[in-house]
Amino acid sequence: YYRAFGEDAKRWAGLAGHVWPMPGLYVYGKEDPVIIPAYLHNIEACFDTIEVKTVDARHFVQEEKPQEVAGYLNAFLHGAA
């Protein structure tokens, strides 16, 4: 996956200006050494509706903070119904 970052960057650049119509939820860990906040700059411009949630965890947020992540997912999915 990490070796594909260069290809991912090209793919994402090709989507510049596209706005995803579906609601989105992005949950990431404050202490994540891989997914850093700079990667999320302008994410709001990519979705009609996006919620960004930060948890006090590292990279595997669902394993480190399962209750908190489940709470965000449940709230998001119930709100989309």
C-alpha positions in Angstrom: 0.0 0.0 0.0 2.7 2.5 1.0 4.6 1.8 -2.2 1.5 2.9 -4.2 1.5 6.5 -2.8 3.0 7.8 -6.0 0.3 6.2 -8.1 -2.4 7.3 -5.7 -1.2 10.9 -6.0 -1.5 10.7 -9.8 -5.0 9.2 -9.5 -6.2 11.8 -7.0 -4.7 14.6 -9.1 -6.8 13.3 -12.0 -9.9 13.8 -9.8 -9.2 17.4 -9.1 -12.4 19.4 -9.2 -14.6 16.4 -8.8 -17.1 16.6 -5.9 -18.5 13.3 -4.5 -22.2 13.6 -4.0 -22.6 11.1 -1.2 -22.0 12.0 2.4 -18.6 11.0 3.7 -17.0 10.2 7.1 -13.3 10.2 7.6 -12.0 9.0 11.0 -8.3 9.2 11.8 -5.9 9.1 14.7 -4.2 12.2 16.1 -1.0 10.3 16.6 -1.0 8.5 13.3 2.5 8.7 11.8 1.2 7.8 8.3 -2.1 9.7 7.8 -1.1 13.2 8.8 -3.5 16.2 9.0 -1.8 17.8 6.0 -3.2 15.0 3.8 -6.7 16.2 4.7 -6.3 19.8 3.5 -9.3 20.8 1.3 -11.1 17.4 1.9 -14.3 19.4 2.3 -14.1 20.6 -1.3 -14.2 17.0 -2.5 -17.6 16.1 -0.9 -21.0 17.7 -0.8 -21.0 16.6 2.9 -18.1 15.3 4.9 -17.5 14.7 8.6 -13.9 14.5 9.7 -13.4 12.9 13.2 -10.1 12.7 15.0 -9.6 10.1 17.8 -6.8 9.9 20.3 -5.1 6.9 18.6 -2.4 6.0 16.1 -2.9 4.3 12.8 -5.4 1.5 13.6 -8.1 3.6 15.2 -10.7 0.8 15.0 -8.5 -1.4 17.1 -7.3 1.2 19.6 -10.6 3.0 20.1 -13.3 0.6 18.9 -16.1 2.2 21.0 -15.4 5.7 19.8 -15.0 4.7 16.2 -18.2 2.6 16.4 -20.0 5.6 17.9 -19.0 7.8 14.9 -20.0 5.1 12.4 -23.4 4.5 14.0 -24.1 8.3 14.2 -23.1 8.7 10.6 -25.0 5.7 9.3 -28.2 6.5 11.3 -28.0 10.1 10.1 -27.8 8.9 6.4 -30.9 6.7 6.7 
